[in-house]
Each structure stands twice: as C-alpha cells, then as structure tokens.
Amino acid sequence: MLKKFFRDQSGATAIEYGLIIALVFLGISTALFTYGEHVQGMYTYLSNSVAAASK
C-alpha cells in the first residue's frame, strides 16, 4: 500500500503547474515593485503630454 502511494503521480502535474504559476507571480510582483515608480512616471508624462497636445 505504501509503495502504491509513492508511485502514484496523479497530482504531480497540478503541483507543477501551481509552482510555475507561483514563480510567474513572484517575477511579476518583483518587477512591479522594482520598476513601479518608473512606469508610473512614464504614464504621468504621457498623460500630461496628451492633455497638453489636445488643448
């Protein structure tokens, strides 16, 4: 019974996908934390430029 339990891999794929999703989320959140202020400044500049050009 114990051998059968250790050979069973029916949940392995779900765990692997969960780990991949966790790594992708970690990468995205790290990038947002690192570059968040720069991206916000870029969008503010673009917004101000478009507003000035449309007047």
Secondary structure as GFF3:
##gff-version 3
##sequence-region A 1 55
A	DSSP	alpha_helix	2	7	.	.	.	ID=ss1
A	DSSP	alpha_helix	12	53	.	.	.	ID=ss2
###
